[in-house]
């Protein structure tokens, strides 16, 4: 028998939702929780294409994103630093350009404008 985790890992979101929907319980509260989860999986199916993302060597867990958020947050909050949202977004955009190899293109585009 395939587990819910197997279906999630292999991109079988419809099977996962159907299985959850058919789960029998005598608890009305638990039944409502299953209904909510099923709807969440159905609405999020396009974001849950784990097999495709793994083929593209992308992370599917939240750990990497949480660590990145924490690192960026701590860098923006160092002693003596005061950022506006606009300024922080500008620096983050520049950092992304640099890491993606588009730093020089960015500045050439600014020079041309």
MDTraj code that builds the backbone (N, CA, C; nanometers):
import mdtraj as md
import numpy as np

residues = "UNK UNK UNK UNK UNK UNK UNK UNK UNK UNK UNK UNK UNK UNK UNK UNK UNK UNK UNK UNK UNK UNK UNK UNK UNK UNK UNK UNK UNK UNK UNK UNK UNK UNK UNK UNK UNK UNK UNK UNK UNK UNK UNK UNK UNK UNK UNK UNK UNK UNK UNK UNK UNK UNK UNK UNK UNK UNK UNK UNK UNK UNK UNK UNK UNK UNK UNK UNK UNK UNK UNK UNK UNK UNK UNK UNK UNK UNK UNK UNK UNK UNK UNK UNK UNK UNK UNK UNK UNK UNK UNK UNK UNK UNK UNK UNK UNK UNK UNK UNK UNK UNK UNK UNK UNK UNK UNK UNK UNK UNK UNK UNK UNK".split()
xyz = np.array([
    [0.0841, -0.1187, 0.0000],
    [0.0000, 0.0000, 0.0000],
    [0.0884, 0.1247, 0.0000],
    [0.0542, 0.2198, -0.0837],
    [0.1297, 0.3444, -0.0923],
    [0.0894, 0.4360, 0.0234],
    [0.1873, 0.5044, 0.0776],
    [0.1596, 0.5965, 0.1877],
    [0.1332, 0.7365, 0.1332],
    [0.0782, 0.8190, 0.2180],
    [0.0528, 0.9573, 0.1785],
    [0.1833, 1.0278, 0.1437],
    [0.2885, 0.9996, 0.2185],
    [0.4188, 1.0608, 0.1915],
    [0.4707, 1.0186, 0.0539],
    [0.4502, 0.8931, 0.0171],
    [0.4934, 0.8449, -0.1139],
    [0.4232, 0.9247, -0.2243],
    [0.2924, 0.9391, -0.2119],
    [0.2174, 1.0125, -0.3149],
    [0.2627, 1.1580, -0.3231],
    [0.2885, 1.2188, -0.2096],
    [0.3363, 1.3565, -0.2079],
    [0.4733, 1.3655, -0.2745],
    [0.5646, 1.2776, -0.2372],
    [0.6996, 1.2784, -0.2935],
    [0.7027, 1.2509, -0.4428],
    [0.6041, 1.1767, -0.4923],
    [0.6014, 1.1401, -0.6342],
    [0.5021, 1.2233, -0.7154],
    [0.4533, 1.3314, -0.6568],
    [0.3667, 1.4234, -0.7307],
    [0.2269, 1.3725, -0.7584],
    [0.1818, 1.2745, -0.6828],
    [0.0476, 1.2166, -0.7029],
    [-0.0517, 1.2855, -0.6083],
    [-0.0700, 1.4133, -0.6300],
    [-0.1510, 1.4945, -0.5386],
    [-0.2984, 1.4554, -0.5451],
    [-0.3483, 1.4210, -0.6637],
    [-0.4891, 1.3785, -0.6742],
    [-0.5142, 1.2515, -0.5943],
    [-0.4207, 1.1558, -0.6036],
    [-0.4353, 1.0318, -0.5266],
    [-0.4277, 1.0608, -0.3769],
    [-0.3383, 1.1479, -0.3399],
    [-0.3255, 1.1856, -0.1995],
    [-0.4554, 1.2479, -0.1487],
    [-0.5089, 1.3430, -0.2235],
    [-0.6327, 1.4099, -0.1835],
    [-0.7490, 1.3115, -0.1771],
    [-0.7583, 1.2222, -0.2744],
    [-0.8662, 1.1227, -0.2758],
    [-0.8563, 1.0304, -0.1553],
    [-0.7346, 0.9881, -0.1244],
    [-0.7145, 0.9012, -0.0096],
    [-0.7532, 0.9714, 0.1203],
    [-0.7095, 1.0949, 0.1355],
    [-0.7446, 1.1697, 0.2565],
    [-0.8953, 1.1921, 0.2662],
    [-0.9560, 1.2214, 0.1514],
    [-1.1006, 1.2479, 0.1486],
    [-1.1802, 1.1238, 0.1874],
    [-1.1289, 1.0059, 0.1530],
    [-1.2026, 0.8830, 0.1815],
    [-1.1754, 0.8272, 0.3210],
    [-1.0909, 0.8947, 0.3963],
    [-1.0603, 0.8491, 0.5322],
    [-1.1857, 0.8586, 0.6196],
    [-1.2181, 0.7485, 0.6827],
    [-1.3364, 0.7418, 0.7681],
    [-1.3003, 0.7739, 0.9124],
    [-1.3804, 0.8580, 0.9740],
    [-1.3618, 0.8899, 1.1148],
    [-1.4971, 0.9210, 1.1776],
    [-1.5105, 0.8905, 1.3038],
    [-1.6360, 0.9193, 1.3730],
    [-1.6341, 1.0598, 1.4336],
    [-1.5200, 1.1263, 1.4277],
    [-1.5069, 1.2600, 1.4844],
    [-1.5393, 1.3657, 1.3787],
    [-1.6393, 1.4466, 1.4069],
    [-1.6761, 1.5537, 1.3141],
    [-1.5623, 1.6549, 1.3017],
    [-1.4926, 1.6789, 1.4124],
    [-1.3812, 1.7743, 1.4117],
    [-1.2670, 1.7242, 1.3238],
    [-1.2332, 1.5972, 1.3378],
    [-1.1275, 1.5386, 1.2571],
    [-1.1680, 1.5318, 1.1100],
    [-1.2916, 1.5018, 1.0859],
    [-1.3445, 1.4966, 0.9498],
    [-1.3314, 1.6335, 0.8820],
    [-1.3599, 1.7386, 0.9558],
    [-1.3476, 1.8749, 0.9027],
    [-1.2007, 1.9083, 0.8753],
    [-1.1109, 1.8632, 0.9608],
    [-0.9680, 1.8861, 0.9383],
    [-0.9221, 1.8163, 0.8102],
    [-0.9684, 1.6945, 0.7883],
    [-0.9350, 1.6233, 0.6641],
    [-0.9875, 1.7006, 0.5430],
    [-1.1101, 1.7505, 0.5512],
    [-1.1699, 1.8248, 0.4400],
    [-1.0856, 1.9483, 0.4074],
    [-1.0428, 2.0196, 0.5109],
    [-0.9612, 2.1400, 0.4911],
    [-0.8277, 2.1046, 0.4275],
    [-0.7652, 1.9972, 0.4747],
    [-0.6359, 1.9542, 0.4189],
    [-0.6500, 1.9121, 0.2729],
    [-0.7566, 1.8406, 0.2416],
    [-0.7800, 1.7976, 0.1035],
    [-0.7902, 1.9190, 0.0118],
    [-0.8651, 2.0189, 0.0533],
    [-0.8790, 2.1400, -0.0279],
    [-0.7455, 2.2127, -0.0425],
    [-0.6693, 2.2140, 0.0636],
    [-0.5364, 2.2773, 0.0599],
    [-0.4463, 2.2063, -0.0413],
    [-0.4441, 2.0739, -0.0391],
    [-0.3625, 1.9985, -0.1346],
    [-0.4099, 2.0226, -0.2775],
    [-0.5384, 2.0265, -0.2977],
    [-0.5912, 2.0489, -0.4342],
    [-0.5551, 2.1882, -0.4851],
    [-0.5673, 2.2894, -0.4000],
    [-0.5331, 2.4259, -0.4415],
    [-0.3829, 2.4422, -0.4644],
    [-0.3036, 2.3659, -0.3917],
    [-0.1579, 2.3807, -0.3970],
    [-0.0892, 2.2829, -0.4911],
    [-0.1638, 2.2088, -0.5680],
    [-0.1060, 2.1021, -0.6511],
    [0.0083, 2.1526, -0.7403],
    [-0.0050, 2.2706, -0.7976],
    [0.1009, 2.3216, -0.8853],
    [0.2283, 2.3539, -0.8084],
    [0.2164, 2.3868, -0.6820],
    [0.3345, 2.4152, -0.6006],
    [0.3960, 2.2884, -0.5421],
    [0.3306, 2.1759, -0.5582],
    [0.3764, 2.0498, -0.5000],
    [0.4319, 1.9537, -0.6049],
    [0.4897, 2.0062, -0.7098],
    [0.5456, 1.9229, -0.8168],
    [0.6877, 1.8813, -0.7802],
    [0.6996, 1.8089, -0.6693],
    [0.8292, 1.7723, -0.6146],
    [0.9184, 1.6957, -0.7121],
    [0.8670, 1.5983, -0.7862],
    [0.9559, 1.5263, -0.8791],
    [1.0205, 1.6201, -0.9816],
    [0.9426, 1.7124, -1.0365],
    [0.9967, 1.8068, -1.1350],
    [1.1006, 1.8971, -1.0705],
    [1.0705, 1.9465, -0.9508],
    [1.1637, 2.0357, -0.8827],
    [1.2948, 1.9644, -0.8508],
    [1.2852, 1.8385, -0.8115],
    [1.4076, 1.7629, -0.7815],
    [1.4916, 1.7409, -0.9076],
    [1.4256, 1.7174, -1.0212],
    [1.4988, 1.7025, -1.1482],
    [1.5756, 1.8299, -1.1825],
    [1.5216, 1.9436, -1.1411],
    [1.5866, 2.0726, -1.1646],
    [1.6858, 2.1074, -1.0537],
    [1.7087, 2.0116, -0.9639],
    [1.8003, 2.0283, -0.8503],
    [1.7579, 2.1413, -0.7570],
    [1.6265, 2.1558, -0.7407],
    [1.5728, 2.2553, -0.6486],
    [1.5362, 2.1881, -0.5170],
    [1.5413, 2.2632, -0.4102],
    [1.5028, 2.2106, -0.2799],
    [1.3509, 2.2133, -0.2682],
    [1.2957, 2.1132, -0.2023],
    [1.1511, 2.1098, -0.1826],
    [1.1133, 2.1277, -0.0358],
    [1.2103, 2.1269, 0.0507],
    [1.1839, 2.1479, 0.1931],
    [1.1931, 2.2942, 0.2289],
    [1.1481, 2.3281, 0.3472],
    [1.1509, 2.4676, 0.3910],
    [1.2799, 2.5035, 0.4622],
    [1.3609, 2.4055, 0.4974],
    [1.4815, 2.4309, 0.5741],
    [1.5768, 2.5292, 0.5085],
    [1.6010, 2.5124, 0.3788],
    [1.6930, 2.5997, 0.3069],
    [1.6394, 2.7427, 0.3039],
    [1.5100, 2.7561, 0.2792],
    [1.4492, 2.8895, 0.2747],
    [1.4525, 2.9562, 0.4120],
    [1.4232, 2.8799, 0.5149],
    [1.4248, 2.9359, 0.6507],
    [1.5661, 2.9798, 0.6892],
    [1.6655, 2.9001, 0.6541],
    [1.8038, 2.9363, 0.6838],
    [1.8438, 3.0627, 0.6072],
    [1.8030, 3.0721, 0.4827],
    [1.8328, 3.1912, 0.4022],
    [1.7677, 3.3156, 0.4590],
    [1.6430, 3.3027, 0.5005],
    [1.5713, 3.4150, 0.5597],
    [1.6409, 3.4610, 0.6871],
    [1.6838, 3.3647, 0.7674],
    [1.7515, 3.3969, 0.8928],
    [1.8845, 3.4671, 0.8656],
    [1.9599, 3.4182, 0.7671],
    [2.0886, 3.4783, 0.7331],
    [2.0712, 3.6206, 0.6827],
    [1.9776, 3.6402, 0.5913],
    [1.9530, 3.7747, 0.5388],
    [1.9072, 3.8672, 0.6497],
    [1.8154, 3.8199, 0.7330],
    [1.7652, 3.9017, 0.8432],
    [1.8766, 3.9437, 0.9372],
    [1.9665, 3.8521, 0.9706],
    [2.0749, 3.8864, 1.0635],
    [2.1743, 3.9829, 0.9990],
    [2.1967, 3.9705, 0.8688],
    [2.2886, 4.0636, 0.8015],
    [2.2310, 4.2046, 0.7970],
    [2.0998, 4.2155, 0.7831],
    [2.0370, 4.3471, 0.7766],
    [2.0237, 4.4122, 0.9141],
    [2.0446, 4.3348, 1.0188],
    [2.0248, 4.3859, 1.1547],
    [2.1542, 4.3987, 1.2331],
    [2.2664, 4.4075, 1.1643],
    [2.3936, 4.4197, 1.2343],
    [2.4049, 4.5567, 1.3008],
    [2.4965, 4.5660, 1.3920],
    [2.5161, 4.6878, 1.4697],
    [2.5331, 4.8108, 1.3803],
    [2.4558, 4.9129, 1.4083],
    [2.4659, 5.0394, 1.3357],
    [2.3916, 5.0434, 1.2034],
    [2.3247, 4.9365, 1.1662],
    [2.2536, 4.9331, 1.0383],
    [2.1069, 4.9697, 1.0580],
    [2.0604, 5.0588, 0.9732],
    [1.9192, 5.0980, 0.9738],
    [1.8726, 5.0990, 0.8284],
    [1.7815, 5.0099, 0.7949],
    [1.7379, 4.9936, 0.6571],
    [1.5914, 5.0322, 0.6422],
    [1.5604, 5.0973, 0.5315],
    [1.4205, 5.1112, 0.4923],
    [1.3858, 4.9852, 0.4146],
    [1.2596, 4.9586, 0.3980],
    [1.2185, 4.8419, 0.3185],
    [1.2697, 4.8566, 0.1759],
    [1.2583, 4.9775, 0.1211],
    [1.3039, 5.0020, -0.0159],
    [1.4548, 4.9772, -0.0287],
    [1.5320, 5.0264, 0.0668],
    [1.6770, 5.0081, 0.0633],
    [1.7171, 4.8621, 0.0772],
    [1.6515, 4.7926, 0.1695],
    [1.6815, 4.6504, 0.1879],
    [1.6477, 4.5715, 0.0617],
    [1.5339, 4.6015, 0.0007],
    [1.4963, 4.5321, -0.1236],
    [1.5965, 4.5602, -0.2350],
    [1.6467, 4.6833, -0.2418],
    [1.7450, 4.7179, -0.3454],
    [1.8740, 4.6389, -0.3261],
    [1.9207, 4.6301, -0.2021],
    [2.0439, 4.5550, -0.1739],
    [2.0238, 4.4063, -0.2030],
    [1.9078, 4.3527, -0.1652],
    [1.8803, 4.2113, -0.1937],
    [1.8764, 4.1854, -0.3442],
    [1.8186, 4.2783, -0.4208],
    [1.8145, 4.2625, -0.5669],
    [1.9553, 4.2634, -0.6252],
    [2.0403, 4.3533, -0.5749],
    [2.1794, 4.3568, -0.6214],
    [2.2525, 4.2269, -0.5873],
    [2.2292, 4.1776, -0.4669],
    [2.2932, 4.0525, -0.4246],
    [2.2499, 3.9372, -0.5159],
    [2.1218, 3.9321, -0.5484],
    [2.0714, 3.8276, -0.6390],
    [2.1352, 3.8408, -0.7772],
    [2.1470, 3.9638, -0.8276],
    [2.2132, 3.9853, -0.9572],
    [2.3561, 3.9335, -0.9529],
    [2.4259, 3.9638, -0.8448],
    [2.5650, 3.9210, -0.8307],
    [2.5749, 3.7688, -0.8292],
    [2.4909, 3.7046, -0.7476],
    [2.4972, 3.5593, -0.7341],
    [2.4524, 3.4871, -0.8608],
    [2.3670, 3.5507, -0.9405],
    [2.3189, 3.4891, -1.0649],
    [2.4038, 3.5259, -1.1860],
    [2.5128, 3.5976, -1.1621],
    [2.6027, 3.6325, -1.2718],
    [2.5564, 3.7496, -1.3559],
    [2.4611, 3.8278, -1.3073],
    [2.4086, 3.9401, -1.3852],
    [2.4458, 4.0763, -1.3297],
    [2.5462, 4.0810, -1.2433],
    [2.5831, 4.2051, -1.1756],
    [2.6296, 4.3117, -1.2753],
    [2.7196, 4.2729, -1.3655],
    [2.7704, 4.3687, -1.4650],
    [2.6590, 4.4133, -1.5585],
    [2.5725, 4.3219, -1.5985],
    [2.4598, 4.3578, -1.6863],
    [2.3684, 4.4595, -1.6186],
    [2.3485, 4.4421, -1.4885],
    [2.2637, 4.5350, -1.4136],
    [2.3202, 4.6764, -1.4226],
    [2.4516, 4.6904, -1.3959],
    [2.5124, 4.8232, -1.3960],
    [2.5186, 4.8818, -1.5370],
    [2.5396, 4.7980, -1.6371],
    [2.5382, 4.8497, -1.7748],
    [2.3991, 4.8986, -1.8114],
    [2.2980, 4.8279, -1.7664],
    [2.1606, 4.8731, -1.7908],
    [2.1300, 5.0036, -1.7214],
    [2.1820, 5.0200, -1.6002],
    [2.1637, 5.1469, -1.5262],
    [2.2354, 5.2615, -1.5971],
    [2.3565, 5.2330, -1.6478],
    [2.4350, 5.3355, -1.7161],
    [2.3634, 5.3806, -1.8437],
    [2.3005, 5.2870, -1.9134],
    [2.2325, 5.3173, -2.0393],
    [2.1030, 5.3953, -2.0157],
    [2.0439, 5.3806, -1.8991],
    [1.9150, 5.4456, -1.8708],
    [1.9283, 5.5894, -1.8381],
])
top = md.Topology()
chain = top.add_chain()
for i, resn in enumerate(residues, 1):
    res = top.add_residue(resn, chain, resSeq=i)
    for name in ("N", "CA", "C"):
        top.add_atom(name, md.element.get_by_symbol(name[0]), res)
traj = md.Trajectory(xyz[None], top)
